[in-house]
Amino acid sequence: MTAQARALTLGIIGAGRAASALMPRWIAAGHVVIWQQLRDDPVDIAARPEVDVVIIAVGDGDIAGVVARLGERPSGSQEVWLHLSGSLPGALARFDASRPAAAGCLHPLVALAGASGLGPLNAVAGLDGDANAIVLAIILAEGVGLTPRVIDSAHKALYHAAAVTVAGHATALFAQGMRLMQGAGMTADDARLALAPLMRSAAVNLISDGPATAITGPIARGDIQTVAAHLRAIDDLGDRASAGVYRALGLEALALSHPTLPADVAASLQALLDGAESP
C-alpha cells in the first residue's frame, strides 16, 4: 500500500450484503476494521472508538436514523462518514455543520449478491460528497478493485436508475424470458440453463462493441414477419406484461438499428411495435 493509499481505520455499521462483500476485501487491502455495529447491538454507537472512516452499510431508509445516532459520537467531528446508497446524495451522511469532518457516498456499481471471497470487484464505484470524503472514498474503492467515478449529487437518482436498469431489471427481464420459454414447453430449470449462455454472450458482445454494434435479433435485421409472430405468440399466451415489455424494448432496439434499416421497414416496425398495426 502506497503512502497516498494509506491504511485507514474503519467502523462499519451493518452486516448485510454490502458489508459482507466489502469488509473482508478492505481488511485484505490493509485497512483495519476497529468495530462493526450490528442491528440491536447492546454497545452504544457513541461509545465506539474513533476511526478514520465510518461506513454506513444499511438500507436507504435507515441512513438518516443511523446518522442521527452517529451525531452523538464525541469523535464525530474528526471522522469521515460514508454511506453506500446509489440513489441518495452523500450529504445525507452529515449530521450537522461540524459532524462529520466530511460526508459522502461510496456506491459499488456491481451486484454484490455473489461477490464472495477476496478477489477484486472489477467494477466502478460512484462517489459524491465533500472533497475530503471523496479522497478517502477513492482509497477505499481502489483497494477493493473499484474504479472511482465522481457523480454529481443532483443526478444520483438518474445514475442509480441506470444501474438498476442493467442489473435488477435485467434480472427481471431474464425471469420474463424464462416464463416465455416455459410457455414454449421447457421446465424452469431447462429454460434458465438455455437462456443463461445467450445472456452471457450478449453481455460479452455488448462490452466489446457497444449497443449499436452488438444489437441482434429480428428488429436489427428488419424482419417484420418474425416480430409480428412474436407478438401474436405472446398475446396467445395471455401475458400482457411481457407483451408490453417486448414492445417497449423493441422500440429501443429499433432506435439502435434505425440507421441500417430501409425507411419503409423501419416505419413498419415502428407501427407494429406501437400497436398501430395488428401483428
N, C-alpha and C positions, 0 to 999 in steps of 0.2 A: 504494500500500500504506500503510495507516494505521500510526500508531506502535504500536498494540496488535497489529496483524497485521504484525509486523516481519519483515524479511528474515532468513532462517535459513541457516546454512551446513550442508550435508548431506554425509554419507558414505553411499554406497549399496552394499550387499552383494547381489550377484545381478544377472542380466541377463535374467531370464525375462519372462513376460507382464506381471506387475505392475510391475516396474521399467521396462520399455519403455513402458508406458502412463503411469506417474506421473512419471517423471523429466523428460521434456520439458515437462510441464504445470507442474511445480514451478519449473523454470527460467523459463518464460514468466510465472509469477506473481511473479518477482523473487527467488526463493531461489537460492542458489549451491551447485552440486554441486562440492565440493572434490575428491572422489575417488570412484571406483567400483571395488569389489573383485570380480573375476571368479573363477570356479572355477579352481583350479590356478594362480592368479596368482602370479608369482615374487616380487612385493613382499609382505613380511610385513605382515599387518594391524596388528600392533603398531606398525609404523613409519609408518603413515598419519597425516597431520596431524590435530590436534584439530578437531572440528566441534561445532556445537550439537546436532545430531541424527544418530545412526547409524540408518539404515533397514535392517532385516534382511529382505530380499525373497527368501527361499529357501523351499524346501518345508518343510512342518511337521516332517518327520523330521530335517531338518538344522539346525533352530534351536538346539537345545541345544549342538551341536558348535560352531556359529558363536559363540555366547555364551561358550563356554569359551575360544575364541581371542581374543575381544574382551577377556576378562579380563586379558590380558597387556598391554593398552594403558596406558601411563603416564597418558594423559589420560582414562581411563575414568571416573574419579570426578567429572569435570567435565561429562560428556556425558549426554544423554538417548538411550536406546536404545529403538527401537520395532520390533516385528515386525509382519507383515501377516496373520497367521493369523486366520481367522474362528472356529476351534474351540478354540484354546488361549489360556489366560489371559495377560494382559500381563506377569505376574510371571515368566514363562518367559524374558523378556529380561533378567533380573537375574542377575549372576554371583555377587556376594556382598553383604554389608551396605553396602559403600561404593561398589561399582561395578555399574551406573552411578549417576549422581546421581539419576536417575529412570528407571523402566522401564515400558513399556506396550505397547499394541497399537493400530494404526490399520488397520481392515479395510474396504476399499471394498466396499460391498454392491452390486456391479454386475459383470456379465460383461465382463471386460476383453479377451476374445479379439478383438473388433473395435473396441476403443477407441483407434484410431489418431488422429493429428493432435493438436491442442492445445485443442480445444473443451472446455467444462465437462462433467463426467461426469454431472451432474444426478441424483444418487443420494444415498443415506445412507451414512455411514461409522460403523461400530460401534467405539467406543473403550472401553478399560478400562486400568487400571493406576494408578500413583502420580499424585497430583494434579498435580505439575509436568509429568509426561509428557503428561497429558491436555490441559493448557494449550497445549503446543506441537503436539500432535496436532490440536487444533481449528484452529490457524493453518494447518497443512498441509492439512487436509481442506477448509477453506473456500476455500483458494487454488486448488483444482482443481475447484470446483463440487460438493463433497460436503457434505451436511448432517450435522453430527456428532450422534451419539446415544450417551450413555454406557451401557454394558451391564454388568450385574452379572457379574463374572468367574465366579461359581459357575454361571451359566446359559449360558456361552459355547457349550457343545455343543448345547444346545437352540436357541439363536439361529442357529447355523450349520446345524443340521438344517432349520430353517425356510427358510433361504436356499437350501440345496441342493434342497429340495422344489420351489421355484418357478423354479429355474434349471436345474441339472443334470438333475433328474428330469423337469422339463417338456420338456427336450430329448429325454430318453429316451422320454417319452410321445409326442412328435411322431414319433419314429422308429417307435414301435409303430403309430401311425396310418398312417404311410406303408406299413408292412408289410401292414396290413389292406387298404389301398387297392390295393396291388399284387395282393392276393388277389382283388380285385374286377376285375382286368384292366388296371390302369394300369401304366405304366412307373414306375420310381423317380423320375425327374425330373418326370414329369407329376403323380405323387402329391404330391411336395414342393411344386410350384407350385400345386396345387389346394388344399392344406391350409394353406399359409402365410398367405393373406389371412384365412382363417377364424380361425386362431390369433391373428392381429394384431387382428382386430375384437373377438374375445372379450377380449383383454387391454385394449383401449381401453374397452370397456364395464365391465370389472371395476374399472379405475382410477377411472372416473367414478362408478359406482354402488355398488360393493361386492358381495361374493359373493351375498348373499341376493336382491338385485335383478337382478344380471347373469346368474344361472344360467339356462340354456336347455336344451332337449332334451326327450326323451320322459319322463324322470323328473319334471322340473319340470311337465310337462303332465299327469302321471298316466296316460301312455299305456302300459298294461301289455303290450298285444299287441306293440308295437314293441320294447320292451325284451326280451321273450321271443324275438322274431325275431332280434334282435342276438345274443343268447346262443347260439341254435341255429346261426347262421351262423359264429360264431367257433368253436364246438365242431366244426362240419363242417370247418373249416379245419385243425383239429388243433392249434391254437395255445393250449395250456393256460396259458401265461404271460399272454397277452393276455386270456384269459377271467378269470383271477384278478384282473388289474388292473381290468378293466371292472367286475367285481362290487364290488371294494373302493372304487373311485371312485364307483360307482353308489350305494353306501351313504352316501358323503359328500354326493352330490348330493341324496339323499333326505332327509338331515338338514336341508339348507338349504331344501328345498321342502316339508317336512312341514307347516308351519303353514298352507299354502294348499291342501293336498290333503284330500279326504274321508278319514275314518278308515279305511274299508274298502279304499280304493285304496292308501293308504299301507301298510296291513298286507299287502296282496297283493304290492306291490313289495318290501317287506322280505323276505317269504318267498321270492320269486323270486330276489332277489339273494343271499340267504343260502344258496340251493340247496335249500331245503326243498320247493320246488315245481319240477317239471320244466318247462323252457321249451318 
